[in-house]
Amino acid sequence: MQLRPETPADQPGVRAVHLAAFEGPDEADLVNRLRGHTFPYVSLVAVDKGRIVGHILLTPVLLPGHPRARLMGLAPMAVLPDYQRSGVGSALVEAGLDAARQAGAGAVVVLGHPAYYPRFGFVPASRHAIACPYDAPDEAFMIVELMPGHLAGLAGTVEYHAAFAGIEGAAP
Ligand SMILES: CC(C)(COP(=O)(O)OP(=O)(O)OC[C@H]1O[C@@H](n2cnc3c(N)ncnc32)[C@H](O)[C@@H]1OP(=O)(O)O)[C@@H](O)C(=O)NCCC(=O)NCCS
């Protein structure tokens, strides 16, 4: 299995992964809406025998009142059902966080499974006084600091890109 940045030729394969992993097209559509519309934009694919089997996307989120905060949101991410639970997702998260750090992110937030993300260093964002704009359980909105000290002095409710509007329940 190979991990690499998404290229234009990967777009149908990326869409197929999200359509297969999630119940509806919301996440696949979200990727199409975000593609190329943010900077930085971290989009990685996992490839096995020439087939795209996993995808992860990280795009910037804002923290109102803190223009120097460099936060990114991890969403969406998916692995083809046949490839799940074999480490593809973990490899994508680790590579995605590395790429986000290289792109200048000081921390990454995720709204996701509280049993999954702590293994990568995520903690409830509320511990750092960072809140989710959506109605989500406290432990499901998590953050990992990528640059030591980046979260010191930050507080507030993050703002996702407008492309997330309307699908907040399912997307991240
Ligand atoms: C979540 C997802 C990306 C994980 O990818 P993966 O390749 O299966 O993950 P890995 O093989 O690296 O890790 C497997 C671990 O994740 C856990 N895991 C997988 N899906 C999980 C879920 N829905 N809830 C909780 N834990 C989950 C497994 O229990 C396993 O834990 P273990 O190592 O303690 O046994 C993948 O299952 C997926 O695409 N799910 C459907 C879409 C989705 O929910 N996306 C993420 C939104 S936060």
Ligand as a Chemical Component Dictionary entry (heavy atoms), coordinates in Angstrom:
data_LIG
# 
_chem_comp.id                   LIG 
_chem_comp.type                 NON-POLYMER 
_chem_comp.pdbx_formal_charge   0 
_chem_comp.three_letter_code    LIG 
# 
loop_
_chem_comp_atom.comp_id 
_chem_comp_atom.atom_id 
_chem_comp_atom.alt_atom_id 
_chem_comp_atom.type_symbol 
_chem_comp_atom.charge 
_chem_comp_atom.model_Cartn_x 
_chem_comp_atom.model_Cartn_y 
_chem_comp_atom.model_Cartn_z 
_chem_comp_atom.pdbx_ordinal 
LIG C1  C1  C 0 -13.048 5.099  10.547 1  
LIG C2  C2  C 0 -12.191 4.511  9.432  2  
LIG C3  C3  C 0 -11.667 5.599  8.512  3  
LIG C4  C4  C 0 -11.008 3.783  10.093 4  
LIG O1  O1  O 0 -10.180 3.239  9.098  5  
LIG P1  P1  P 0 -9.540  1.785  9.273  6  
LIG O2  O2  O 0 -8.598  1.578  8.146  7  
LIG O3  O3  O 0 -10.624 0.795  9.468  8  
LIG O4  O4  O 0 -8.756  1.992  10.651 9  
LIG P2  P2  P 0 -7.502  1.192  11.186 10 
LIG O5  O5  O 0 -7.448  -0.168 10.578 11 
LIG O6  O6  O 0 -6.306  2.023  11.084 12 
LIG O7  O7  O 0 -7.855  1.125  12.712 13 
LIG C5  C5  C 0 -8.734  0.153  13.128 14 
LIG C6  C6  C 0 -9.156  0.555  14.502 15 
LIG O8  O8  O 0 -10.148 1.555  14.396 16 
LIG C7  C7  C 0 -11.273 1.152  15.102 17 
LIG N1  N1  N 0 -12.425 1.618  14.388 18 
LIG C8  C8  C 0 -12.695 1.513  13.087 19 
LIG N2  N2  N 0 -13.893 2.059  12.834 20 
LIG C9  C9  C 0 -14.359 2.505  14.023 21 
LIG C10 C10 C 0 -15.539 3.125  14.423 22 
LIG N3  N3  N 0 -16.525 3.382  13.555 23 
LIG N4  N4  N 0 -15.684 3.443  15.729 24 
LIG C11 C11 C 0 -14.719 3.148  16.615 25 
LIG N5  N5  N 0 -13.591 2.543  16.289 26 
LIG C12 C12 C 0 -13.420 2.228  15.006 27 
LIG C13 C13 C 0 -11.216 -0.344 15.114 28 
LIG O9  O9  O 0 -11.884 -0.844 16.234 29 
LIG C14 C14 C 0 -9.752  -0.604 15.236 30 
LIG O10 O10 O 0 -9.381  -0.484 16.574 31 
LIG P3  P3  P 0 -8.339  -1.482 17.214 32 
LIG O11 O11 O 0 -7.061  -1.213 16.485 33 
LIG O12 O12 O 0 -8.303  -1.064 18.640 34 
LIG O13 O13 O 0 -8.914  -2.811 16.944 35 
LIG C15 C15 C 0 -12.979 3.464  8.587  36 
LIG O14 O14 O 0 -13.461 2.474  9.442  37 
LIG C16 C16 C 0 -14.125 4.070  7.789  38 
LIG O15 O15 O 0 -13.957 4.480  6.651  39 
LIG N6  N6  N 0 -15.329 4.085  8.384  40 
LIG C17 C17 C 0 -16.512 4.591  7.712  41 
LIG C18 C18 C 0 -16.453 6.073  7.503  42 
LIG C19 C19 C 0 -16.151 6.832  8.778  43 
LIG O16 O16 O 0 -16.770 6.567  9.806  44 
LIG N7  N7  N 0 -15.191 7.765  8.680  45 
LIG C20 C20 C 0 -14.614 8.449  9.808  46 
LIG C21 C21 C 0 -15.452 9.474  10.394 47 
LIG S1  S1  S 0 -14.715 10.012 11.937 48 
# 
loop_
_chem_comp_bond.comp_id 
_chem_comp_bond.atom_id_1 
_chem_comp_bond.atom_id_2 
_chem_comp_bond.value_order 
_chem_comp_bond.pdbx_ordinal 
LIG C1  C2  SING 1  
LIG C2  C3  SING 2  
LIG C2  C4  SING 3  
LIG C2  C15 SING 4  
LIG C4  O1  SING 5  
LIG O1  P1  SING 6  
LIG P1  O2  DOUB 7  
LIG P1  O3  SING 8  
LIG P1  O4  SING 9  
LIG O4  P2  SING 10 
LIG P2  O5  DOUB 11 
LIG P2  O6  SING 12 
LIG P2  O7  SING 13 
LIG O7  C5  SING 14 
LIG C5  C6  SING 15 
LIG C6  O8  SING 16 
LIG C6  C14 SING 17 
LIG O8  C7  SING 18 
LIG C7  N1  SING 19 
LIG C7  C13 SING 20 
LIG N1  C8  SING 21 
LIG N1  C12 SING 22 
LIG C8  N2  DOUB 23 
LIG N2  C9  SING 24 
LIG C9  C10 SING 25 
LIG C9  C12 DOUB 26 
LIG C10 N3  SING 27 
LIG C10 N4  DOUB 28 
LIG N4  C11 SING 29 
LIG C11 N5  DOUB 30 
LIG N5  C12 SING 31 
LIG C13 O9  SING 32 
LIG C13 C14 SING 33 
LIG C14 O10 SING 34 
LIG O10 P3  SING 35 
LIG P3  O11 DOUB 36 
LIG P3  O12 SING 37 
LIG P3  O13 SING 38 
LIG C15 O14 SING 39 
LIG C15 C16 SING 40 
LIG C16 O15 DOUB 41 
LIG C16 N6  SING 42 
LIG N6  C17 SING 43 
LIG C17 C18 SING 44 
LIG C18 C19 SING 45 
LIG C19 O16 DOUB 46 
LIG C19 N7  SING 47 
LIG N7  C20 SING 48 
LIG C20 C21 SING 49 
LIG C21 S1  SING 50 
# 
